[in-house]
């Protein structure tokens, strides 16, 4: 049997931002043999193997493949391939599905691994685990687990399905969250929380691994300095929300997140669009023409071109507060987490309205920049932190010898303007050229 030919490719002359948060390194050479980076360093000091295919990338910038930590797929498999290709076109080489619809979790991950479909390397939770109130129907892609025994049983079932994560949803109370986290960790599976009934600080102290949605659909009352948030007026609540990131309760929460090494995935873009859901300029920025068709079952619903489906408030006062107080406050919250040393990743909540695959990721990075986070740290969050979060840092997330050649070649400098992450010329996944503009 003939041995497969292993191709050696040399990318020579680019400026490299390796994902570790350090300064850019100019005039670098990256040697890729097969799937793996075998050398990286200053041009002239790196040996170029005889017969290698040498690509001159002088005047370009190379960053690690991006990692989107919050991607949902609809059940309709007819759009999966197109979504996966779109992620690659936007430089996203690794994705995490934190809560999978039937056929769009482990099954899709295995299609990618087998080569049946080309897409980013994928990690996935199973169906979300919840204690659903009567007004929320999660049947089909959620498990209702109202007892310790039922939540432990569901974790066992998902473990046997070989999920990468367990996902706890809004209705899970503290006693069941604790049982689920303990059972999952016993089985070696990390836990993600989209929580409401359980507070973030409690979940951190229980040892949860990842928390999503830093200021939306989460128990923010736990950091608001009001005697009784439930009786406050819209104005009182939103003003307290705007001040939360500088308060003692928030400080205690951030300290618990740091002490227990919990990764936070803020998903700012989905919060922004739900708050500003009649803003046609914002919709245009998210390029919905690049998303799957809106009539895909379980996708964006009706009327999304005129108004975001989540948009709608009880009073004009509340709508005004959302735009002028809430949106700036979610940026303040991210900035406060960053300054406190909380580990942060990047995720978009693709699958929700207006969250166009690929486009929304780069928009998310722009929101991080508008929160005042240094661009080198944003790139680290979008690459290295993501790889660490999914347990793949030994394989990807940074540009280093011995790691997979997940590389994005840019035509403009992302260390000067985060919007330059959109200037993608080519994308390599496991050393293979998967997109070239």
C-alpha positions as CSV (number, residue, x, y, z in Angstrom):
1,X,0.0,0.0,0.0
2,X,1.3,3.4,-1.0
3,X,2.1,5.7,1.9
4,X,0.3,9.1,1.7
5,X,2.4,12.0,0.7
6,X,3.1,14.4,3.6
7,X,3.3,18.0,2.2
8,X,5.6,20.5,3.9
9,X,4.5,24.1,3.5
10,X,6.5,27.1,4.6
11,X,4.8,30.5,5.2
12,X,7.6,33.0,5.2
13,X,7.9,36.7,6.1
14,X,4.6,37.5,7.9
15,X,4.2,39.2,11.3
16,X,2.9,36.6,13.8
17,X,0.6,37.2,16.7
18,X,0.9,33.8,18.4
19,X,-2.1,33.9,20.6
20,X,-0.2,34.1,23.9
21,X,-0.9,37.8,24.4
22,X,2.6,39.0,23.6
23,X,3.6,41.7,21.1
24,X,3.6,40.9,17.3
25,X,6.7,39.2,15.9
26,X,7.8,40.5,12.6
27,X,9.4,38.6,9.7
28,X,8.6,35.1,10.9
29,X,8.7,31.8,9.2
30,X,6.2,29.0,10.0
31,X,7.0,25.5,8.8
32,X,4.1,23.1,8.5
33,X,4.5,19.4,7.8
34,X,1.2,17.6,7.2
35,X,-1.1,18.8,10.0
36,X,1.5,20.1,12.4
37,X,3.6,23.2,12.9
38,X,7.2,21.8,13.1
39,X,9.0,25.2,13.4
40,X,8.3,28.8,13.9
41,X,10.7,31.7,14.4
42,X,12.6,34.6,12.8
43,X,13.1,34.2,9.1
44,X,16.8,33.3,8.4
45,X,16.9,31.3,11.7
46,X,14.4,28.7,10.7
47,X,15.6,25.9,8.4
48,X,13.5,25.5,5.3
49,X,13.2,21.8,4.4
50,X,14.3,20.8,0.9
51,X,11.4,20.4,-1.5
52,X,9.0,22.4,0.7
53,X,6.3,24.5,-0.8
54,X,7.3,28.1,0.1
55,X,4.6,30.8,0.3
56,X,5.8,34.4,0.5
57,X,3.5,36.1,3.1
58,X,5.6,39.3,3.6
59,X,3.4,42.2,4.5
60,X,0.7,39.9,6.0
61,X,-0.2,39.0,9.5
62,X,-0.8,35.5,10.8
63,X,-2.9,34.6,13.9
64,X,-4.1,31.2,15.3
65,X,-7.5,30.0,14.1
66,X,-10.3,31.6,16.0
67,X,-12.5,29.7,18.5
68,X,-16.2,30.4,18.9
69,X,-17.4,29.0,22.3
70,X,-21.1,29.3,21.7
71,X,-22.6,27.9,18.5
72,X,-26.0,26.2,18.1
73,X,-27.1,24.4,15.0
74,X,-30.7,23.9,13.9
75,X,-32.0,20.3,13.6
76,X,-32.3,20.8,9.8
77,X,-29.1,19.1,8.6
78,X,-29.5,20.7,5.2
79,X,-27.9,23.9,6.5
80,X,-25.1,22.3,8.6
81,X,-22.6,22.1,5.8
82,X,-23.1,25.7,4.7
83,X,-22.8,26.9,8.3
84,X,-19.5,25.0,8.8
85,X,-18.1,26.4,5.6
86,X,-19.1,29.9,6.7
87,X,-17.2,29.5,10.0
88,X,-14.0,28.5,8.1
89,X,-14.4,31.5,5.8
90,X,-14.3,33.8,8.8
91,X,-11.2,32.1,10.3
92,X,-13.0,30.0,12.9
93,X,-11.3,26.7,13.1
94,X,-12.8,25.4,16.4
95,X,-16.4,25.6,17.8
96,X,-18.2,24.6,20.9
97,X,-21.9,23.7,20.8
98,X,-23.1,24.2,24.4
99,X,-26.5,22.6,24.1
100,X,-27.4,20.5,21.1
101,X,-30.6,19.8,19.2
102,X,-31.1,16.2,17.9
103,X,-28.6,15.3,15.3
104,X,-26.7,18.6,15.7
105,X,-24.3,17.6,18.5
106,X,-22.4,14.4,18.8
107,X,-23.6,13.2,15.5
108,X,-22.4,16.3,13.7
109,X,-19.1,16.3,15.6
110,X,-18.5,12.7,14.3
111,X,-19.4,13.7,10.7
112,X,-16.7,16.3,10.9
113,X,-14.1,14.0,12.5
114,X,-14.8,11.3,9.9
115,X,-14.3,13.7,7.0
116,X,-17.9,13.3,5.8
117,X,-18.2,17.1,6.0
118,X,-15.5,19.8,6.2
119,X,-15.8,22.1,9.1
120,X,-14.0,23.4,12.2
121,X,-13.1,20.9,14.9
122,X,-16.1,20.7,17.1
123,X,-16.8,20.1,20.8
124,X,-20.3,19.6,22.0
125,X,-22.6,19.3,24.9
126,X,-25.6,17.0,24.7
127,X,-29.2,18.3,25.2
128,X,-29.4,21.0,27.8
129,X,-30.4,19.9,31.3
130,X,-33.2,22.0,32.9
131,X,-36.0,22.1,35.4
132,X,-38.5,23.7,33.1
133,X,-41.4,25.8,34.3
134,X,-44.8,25.3,32.6
135,X,-44.3,28.2,30.3
136,X,-41.0,27.0,28.8
137,X,-41.0,23.9,26.5
138,X,-37.6,22.6,25.9
139,X,-38.8,19.2,24.7
140,X,-36.8,17.9,21.8
141,X,-33.5,19.4,22.8
142,X,-33.8,19.6,26.6
143,X,-34.2,17.2,29.5
144,X,-36.5,18.0,32.4
145,X,-34.7,16.8,35.5
146,X,-36.6,17.9,38.7
147,X,-34.8,15.6,41.1
148,X,-31.3,14.7,42.1
149,X,-31.8,11.1,40.8
150,X,-33.1,12.4,37.4
151,X,-30.3,14.9,36.9
152,X,-27.7,12.2,37.8
153,X,-29.3,9.8,35.4
154,X,-29.3,12.4,32.6
155,X,-25.6,13.1,33.1
156,X,-24.9,9.4,33.0
157,X,-26.8,9.1,29.7
158,X,-25.0,11.9,28.1
159,X,-21.7,10.6,29.4
160,X,-22.4,7.3,27.6
161,X,-23.1,9.3,24.4
162,X,-19.6,10.7,24.8
163,X,-20.4,14.4,25.0
164,X,-17.6,16.8,25.7
165,X,-19.6,19.0,28.1
166,X,-22.7,19.0,30.2
167,X,-24.9,22.1,29.9
168,X,-27.1,23.2,32.8
169,X,-29.9,25.6,31.9
170,X,-31.9,28.4,33.6
171,X,-34.3,26.4,35.8
172,X,-31.8,24.2,37.6
173,X,-31.8,25.2,41.3
174,X,-28.7,25.1,43.5
175,X,-29.2,21.7,45.0
176,X,-29.6,20.1,41.6
177,X,-26.7,22.1,40.1
178,X,-24.4,20.8,42.8
179,X,-25.5,17.2,42.1
180,X,-25.0,17.7,38.3
181,X,-21.6,19.2,38.7
182,X,-20.4,16.5,41.1
183,X,-21.7,13.7,38.8
184,X,-20.2,15.3,35.7
185,X,-16.8,15.8,37.3
186,X,-16.8,12.3,38.6
187,X,-17.2,11.2,35.0
188,X,-14.5,13.6,33.8
189,X,-16.9,16.0,32.0
190,X,-16.7,19.8,32.4
191,X,-19.9,21.7,33.0
192,X,-21.3,24.9,31.3
193,X,-24.0,27.0,32.9
194,X,-26.7,29.3,31.4
195,X,-28.1,29.9,34.9
196,X,-31.0,31.8,36.4
197,X,-32.3,29.8,39.4
198,X,-28.8,29.2,40.6
199,X,-26.6,32.3,41.1
200,X,-23.2,32.6,39.5
201,X,-21.3,32.9,42.7
202,X,-22.9,29.8,44.1
203,X,-22.1,27.9,40.8
204,X,-18.5,29.1,41.0
205,X,-18.1,27.8,44.5
206,X,-19.6,24.5,43.4
207,X,-16.9,24.2,40.8
208,X,-18.7,24.9,37.5
209,X,-16.3,25.2,34.6
210,X,-17.9,27.8,32.3
211,X,-20.6,30.4,32.6
212,X,-22.3,32.1,29.7
213,X,-24.1,35.4,29.1
214,X,-22.4,37.7,31.5
215,X,-25.2,40.3,31.7
216,X,-28.3,38.8,30.0
217,X,-30.6,35.9,30.9
218,X,-28.5,35.4,34.1
219,X,-29.2,36.2,37.7
220,X,-28.0,39.8,37.7
221,X,-30.1,40.6,40.8
222,X,-27.4,39.0,42.8
223,X,-25.0,41.8,42.1
224,X,-27.5,44.7,42.2
225,X,-27.5,46.9,45.3
226,X,-31.2,47.2,45.8
227,X,-33.1,46.0,48.9
228,X,-35.7,44.3,46.7
229,X,-34.9,44.3,43.0
230,X,-38.3,42.7,42.2
231,X,-40.3,45.8,43.4
232,X,-38.0,48.4,41.8
233,X,-39.2,50.5,38.9
234,X,-37.5,50.1,35.5
235,X,-35.5,53.2,36.1
236,X,-34.4,52.1,39.6
237,X,-33.4,48.6,38.4
238,X,-31.5,49.8,35.3
239,X,-29.6,52.5,37.1
240,X,-28.6,49.9,39.8
241,X,-27.6,47.6,37.0
242,X,-25.4,50.3,35.5
243,X,-23.6,50.7,38.9
244,X,-23.4,46.9,39.7
245,X,-19.9,46.4,38.3
246,X,-18.4,48.8,40.8
247,X,-20.2,47.3,43.8
248,X,-19.2,45.0,46.6
249,X,-21.5,42.2,45.4
250,X,-19.9,42.2,42.0
251,X,-16.5,42.2,43.6
252,X,-17.4,39.1,45.6
253,X,-18.7,37.4,42.5
254,X,-15.6,38.2,40.4
255,X,-13.4,37.0,43.3
256,X,-15.2,33.6,43.3
257,X,-14.9,33.3,39.6
258,X,-11.1,33.9,39.8
259,X,-10.6,31.7,42.8
260,X,-12.4,28.8,41.1
261,X,-10.9,29.4,37.7
262,X,-14.3,29.7,36.0
263,X,-14.3,30.8,32.3
264,X,-16.8,33.5,31.4
265,X,-18.2,33.7,27.9
266,X,-20.0,37.1,27.8
267,X,-21.9,36.8,24.5
268,X,-22.2,40.6,24.2
269,X,-23.6,40.7,20.6
270,X,-26.7,38.7,21.4
271,X,-27.4,41.0,24.3
272,X,-26.9,44.1,22.2
273,X,-29.2,43.0,19.4
274,X,-32.0,42.0,21.8
275,X,-31.7,45.5,23.4
276,X,-31.5,47.4,20.1
277,X,-33.8,45.2,18.1
278,X,-35.2,47.8,15.8
279,X,-31.8,49.2,14.7
280,X,-31.6,48.4,11.0
281,X,-28.0,49.7,10.9
282,X,-27.0,47.1,13.5
283,X,-28.8,44.4,11.6
284,X,-26.9,45.4,8.4
285,X,-23.6,45.1,10.3
286,X,-24.4,41.5,11.1
287,X,-24.9,40.7,7.4
288,X,-27.9,38.4,7.6
289,X,-27.6,37.5,3.9
290,X,-24.7,35.3,4.9
291,X,-26.9,33.3,7.4
292,X,-28.9,30.2,6.5
293,X,-32.4,30.9,5.1
294,X,-34.7,32.4,7.7
295,X,-37.4,29.7,7.1
296,X,-35.2,26.9,8.4
297,X,-37.2,25.3,11.3
298,X,-35.9,26.3,14.6
299,X,-33.9,29.2,13.2
300,X,-34.8,32.9,13.3
301,X,-38.6,32.9,13.2
302,X,-40.9,35.4,11.5
303,X,-40.4,39.2,11.1
304,X,-36.8,39.4,12.1
305,X,-35.9,41.9,9.3
306,X,-38.2,44.5,10.9
307,X,-37.6,43.7,14.6
308,X,-35.4,41.4,16.6
309,X,-37.7,38.6,17.9
310,X,-36.5,39.2,21.5
311,X,-37.2,42.9,21.3
312,X,-40.2,44.2,23.2
313,X,-40.6,46.1,26.4
314,X,-43.5,46.9,28.8
315,X,-42.9,50.7,28.5
316,X,-41.1,53.3,26.5
317,X,-39.1,54.1,29.6
318,X,-37.7,50.5,29.7
319,X,-36.9,50.6,26.0
320,X,-35.0,53.8,26.5
321,X,-33.1,52.4,29.5
322,X,-32.1,49.3,27.5
323,X,-30.5,51.5,24.8
324,X,-28.9,54.2,27.0
325,X,-28.1,52.3,30.2
326,X,-28.2,48.5,29.7
327,X,-26.0,48.3,26.6
328,X,-23.2,50.5,28.1
329,X,-23.5,48.5,31.4
330,X,-22.8,45.1,29.7
331,X,-19.6,46.6,28.4
332,X,-18.8,47.9,31.9
333,X,-19.4,44.4,33.3
334,X,-17.0,42.8,30.8
335,X,-14.4,45.5,31.6
336,X,-14.8,44.8,35.3
337,X,-14.4,41.1,34.9
338,X,-11.3,41.7,32.8
339,X,-9.7,44.0,35.4
340,X,-10.5,41.5,38.2
341,X,-8.6,38.8,36.3
342,X,-11.5,36.6,35.4
343,X,-10.7,34.2,32.5
344,X,-12.7,35.3,29.4
345,X,-13.5,33.5,26.2
346,X,-15.4,34.5,23.0
347,X,-18.7,33.1,22.0
348,X,-21.6,34.4,19.9
349,X,-24.8,32.2,20.5
350,X,-25.1,31.5,16.8
351,X,-28.5,30.0,16.2
352,X,-30.2,33.0,17.8
353,X,-31.7,35.7,15.6
354,X,-29.2,38.1,13.9
355,X,-26.2,36.0,15.0
356,X,-24.9,35.3,11.6
357,X,-22.2,32.5,11.6
358,X,-18.7,34.0,11.4
359,X,-19.9,37.6,11.1
360,X,-21.1,37.7,14.7
361,X,-17.8,36.5,16.0
362,X,-15.9,39.4,14.6
363,X,-18.6,41.8,15.8
364,X,-18.2,40.3,19.2
365,X,-14.5,41.1,19.1
366,X,-15.4,44.7,18.2
367,X,-17.6,44.9,21.3
368,X,-14.7,43.7,23.5
369,X,-12.5,46.4,22.0
370,X,-15.2,49.0,22.7
371,X,-15.2,47.8,26.4
372,X,-11.5,48.9,26.5
373,X,-9.8,45.5,26.5
374,X,-6.4,45.6,24.9
375,X,-6.3,44.1,21.4
376,X,-3.6,41.6,22.2
377,X,-5.7,40.2,25.1
378,X,-8.8,40.1,22.9
379,X,-6.9,38.0,20.4
380,X,-5.7,35.7,23.2
381,X,-9.3,35.3,24.4
382,X,-10.4,34.5,20.9
383,X,-7.7,31.8,20.4
384,X,-5.7,30.5,23.4
385,X,-8.4,30.9,26.0
386,X,-10.9,29.2,23.8
387,X,-8.6,26.2,23.3
388,X,-8.0,25.9,27.0
389,X,-11.7,26.1,27.6
390,X,-12.4,23.0,25.4
391,X,-9.4,21.1,26.7
392,X,-7.5,21.4,23.4
393,X,-4.7,23.8,24.3
394,X,-2.0,21.1,23.7
395,X,-3.3,20.8,20.1
396,X,-4.4,24.3,19.1
397,X,-5.0,27.9,20.2
398,X,-1.5,29.2,19.7
399,X,1.1,29.2,17.0
400,X,3.8,26.9,18.4
401,X,5.9,24.0,17.2
402,X,4.1,20.7,17.9
403,X,0.6,22.1,17.5
404,X,-1.9,21.8,14.8
405,X,-1.5,24.3,11.9
406,X,-4.7,26.2,12.5
407,X,-3.7,29.5,11.0
408,X,-5.4,32.6,9.6
409,X,-3.5,34.9,7.2
410,X,-4.7,38.5,7.4
411,X,-3.9,41.4,5.1
412,X,-4.1,44.1,7.8
413,X,-2.8,44.4,11.4
414,X,-5.2,43.2,14.1
415,X,-3.0,44.7,16.8
416,X,-3.8,48.2,15.5
417,X,-7.6,47.7,14.8
418,X,-9.6,44.6,15.9
419,X,-11.7,45.0,12.8
420,X,-8.7,43.8,10.8
421,X,-9.5,40.3,11.9
422,X,-12.0,40.5,9.0
423,X,-9.2,40.9,6.4
424,X,-8.9,37.2,5.9
425,X,-6.8,36.1,2.9
426,X,-6.5,32.4,3.7
427,X,-7.3,29.9,6.5
428,X,-5.5,26.6,7.3
429,X,-7.1,23.9,9.4
430,X,-4.8,21.1,10.5
431,X,-2.4,22.2,7.9
432,X,-4.9,22.1,5.1
433,X,-5.8,25.2,3.1
434,X,-9.6,25.3,3.7
435,X,-10.3,28.8,2.5
436,X,-8.6,31.3,0.2
437,X,-10.1,34.6,-0.8
